[in-house]
Amino acid sequence: MLITLEGIEGSGKTTQISHIVEFLKGIGHDCVVTKEPGGTGIGEKIRSILLDPGNAEIHPLTELLLYAADRVQHIQELIHPMISMGKIVICDRFHDSTTVYQGVSRGLDMKMIHDVHQLVLGGFKPDVTFVLDLPAEIGLMRAWDQINNGSRPSAETRFENEKLIFHEKVRRGYLELARKEPERFIVIDASGNENDVKEKIQSELAPRLIRMNLNKDI
């Protein structure tokens, strides 16, 4: 099983992943946590290019192809092997980020992005995708607070430096994806406190596990 978390900067994905792991381990599941970009050794090198604020001039097509390269390595080296071993993989961002960041916000051709997804994924998709949704200005404020207090790396702020309208487009893009594919996406209001968001996610995840016969001790 692959669970992905998506959302704008500052939406709380990293925090909520830790709660999901605690919940899943508590009912007897073996979990692997990963991220994009950077879920592998090669991916970390790609991540250092993509998120470096000094690389503001990366062309959108270069950006798209770097994310695709990271994803190929990630799927082949980590995600598929872990799933085949019966583990639940929880990933901070996946291909939906590419659709909304490079497609909706950067304006790259959506058919080209679809074709890249077909090449990289071959039809493989997450089983469940949580979109942590909140207004872009709140997410950016949270993200910069974390950067300024040292809990978020200042060397990975290329997207935080984008204008507010960019992040508003990202948010709208996620909500549109969720509208088109409601069987996979679950939109969670992330504007509340950490515990409220945690409980909303768990209340949505539990019945999904039951439907997939992964309920164990639920």
C-alpha positions in Angstrom: 0.0 0.0 0.0 1.2 3.5 -0.9 -0.1 6.5 1.1 0.9 9.9 -0.1 0.5 13.3 1.5 0.2 16.5 -0.7 -0.3 20.2 0.0 1.2 23.6 -0.3 4.3 24.6 1.7 3.5 24.8 5.5 0.5 22.5 5.3 1.9 20.1 8.0 2.7 17.0 5.9 5.8 16.1 7.8 4.1 16.4 11.2 1.1 14.4 10.1 3.2 11.6 8.6 4.7 10.9 12.1 1.1 10.6 13.4 0.1 8.2 10.6 3.1 6.0 11.3 2.2 5.9 15.0 -1.4 5.0 14.1 -0.4 2.3 11.7 2.3 0.8 13.9 -0.2 0.7 16.7 -2.4 -1.6 14.7 0.4 -3.9 13.7 1.6 -2.5 10.3 5.3 -2.2 9.3 5.8 1.3 7.7 8.4 3.0 5.6 8.5 6.8 5.4 9.9 8.5 2.4 9.7 11.7 0.4 10.0 13.3 -3.0 12.3 14.6 -4.1 15.1 12.7 -2.2 13.8 9.3 -1.2 17.1 7.7 -2.4 20.8 8.5 -2.4 20.5 9.7 -6.0 17.3 11.5 -5.2 19.0 13.5 -2.5 21.4 14.8 -5.0 18.5 15.8 -7.3 16.7 17.3 -4.4 19.7 19.6 -3.6 19.4 21.0 -7.1 15.6 21.4 -7.2 15.1 23.1 -3.8 18.2 25.3 -3.7 17.0 28.9 -3.7 20.1 29.8 -5.7 18.7 27.9 -8.6 15.8 30.2 -9.3 16.5 30.1 -13.1 15.8 26.4 -13.6 13.6 26.1 -16.7 10.2 24.5 -15.9 10.9 21.7 -18.3 14.3 21.0 -16.6 12.4 21.0 -13.3 9.8 18.5 -14.7 12.4 16.1 -15.9 14.5 16.2 -12.7 11.4 15.3 -10.7 10.7 12.5 -13.2 14.2 11.2 -12.8 14.0 11.3 -9.0 10.7 9.4 -9.2 12.0 6.6 -11.4 14.8 6.0 -9.0 12.5 6.2 -6.0 9.9 3.8 -7.4 12.4 1.2 -8.6 14.9 1.4 -5.6 12.5 1.9 -2.7 8.7 2.0 -3.2 8.1 -1.1 -5.3 10.5 -3.3 -3.2 9.0 -2.2 0.1 5.4 -2.7 -1.1 6.4 -6.2 -2.4 7.6 -7.0 1.1 4.2 -6.2 2.5 5.1 -2.8 4.0 3.0 0.3 3.9 4.9 3.1 2.3 4.1 6.7 3.3 5.4 9.3 1.0 5.7 13.1 1.5 4.7 14.2 -2.1 4.5 12.1 -5.2 3.4 12.6 -8.8 0.4 14.8 -8.0 2.9 17.5 -6.9 4.3 17.4 -10.4 0.9 17.9 -11.9 0.1 21.0 -9.8 3.5 22.6 -9.4 4.9 22.1 -12.9 1.5 21.9 -14.7 -1.0 24.1 -13.1 1.4 26.7 -11.6 4.3 26.6 -14.1 2.0 26.2 -17.0 3.6 23.3 -18.7 1.5 21.3 -21.2 -0.7 18.9 -19.3 -0.6 16.2 -22.0 3.2 16.2 -21.8 3.0 15.8 -18.0 0.5 13.0 -18.4 2.9 11.3 -20.9 5.8 11.7 -18.5 3.6 10.1 -15.7 2.8 7.2 -18.0 6.5 6.7 -18.8 7.5 6.9 -15.1 4.6 5.3 -13.4 3.2 2.9 -16.0 -0.2 3.2 -14.4 1.0 2.9 -10.8 -0.7 5.3 -8.4 -1.0 5.8 -4.6 -3.8 3.9 -2.9 -4.7 6.9 -0.8 -3.7 10.5 -1.2 -4.4 13.0 1.6 -4.4 16.7 0.5 -3.7 18.9 3.5 -5.6 22.0 2.5 -5.3 25.5 3.9 -5.1 29.1 2.5 -1.8 29.7 0.8 -1.0 32.8 2.9 -1.3 30.7 6.1 0.8 27.9 4.7 3.6 30.3 3.6 3.5 32.1 7.0 3.9 28.7 8.8 6.7 27.7 6.4 8.7 30.9 6.9 8.2 30.7 10.7 9.8 27.2 10.6 12.6 28.4 8.3 13.3 31.3 10.6 13.3 29.2 13.8 15.6 26.5 12.2 13.1 23.7 12.1 13.0 23.8 8.3 16.2 24.0 6.2 17.0 27.4 4.8 18.9 25.7 2.0 15.6 24.3 0.5 13.5 27.4 0.1 13.2 27.8 -3.7 9.5 27.2 -3.7 8.8 29.2 -0.5 10.4 32.1 -2.4 7.7 32.0 -5.1 5.0 34.6 -5.1 1.7 34.1 -3.3 -0.2 33.6 -6.6 2.0 30.6 -7.4 0.9 28.9 -4.2 -2.7 29.8 -4.7 -2.6 28.1 -8.1 -1.0 25.0 -6.4 -3.8 24.9 -3.9 -6.5 25.2 -6.6 -4.7 22.5 -8.6 -4.8 20.0 -5.7 -8.5 20.7 -5.1 -9.3 20.1 -8.7 -7.4 16.8 -8.8 -9.3 15.7 -5.7 -12.6 16.7 -7.3 -11.8 14.6 -10.4 -10.6 11.5 -8.5 -12.6 11.3 -5.2 -12.0 7.6 -4.8 -8.3 8.2 -4.2 -8.1 11.7 -2.7 -9.1 12.8 0.7 -9.1 16.5 1.4 -8.3 17.4 5.0 -8.8 20.9 6.4 -5.3 21.6 7.7 -6.0 25.1 9.1 -6.9 23.8 12.5 -4.6 22.5 15.3 -2.3 19.5 14.9 -4.4 17.1 16.9 -7.6 17.9 15.1 -5.9 17.3 11.7 -4.5 14.0 13.1 -7.9 12.8 14.1 -9.5 13.7 10.8 -6.8 11.8 8.9 -7.1 8.7 11.1 -10.9 8.7 10.8 -10.6 8.7 7.0 -7.7 6.2 6.9 -9.3 3.5 9.1 -12.2 2.6 6.8 -9.8 2.6 3.8 -7.7 0.0 5.5 -10.8 -2.1 6.2 -11.9 -2.0 2.6 -8.4 -3.1 1.5 -8.4 -5.9 4.1 -5.6 -4.2 6.0 -7.6 -3.5 9.1 -5.7 -5.8 11.5 -6.5 -4.5 15.0 -8.9 -1.7 14.0 
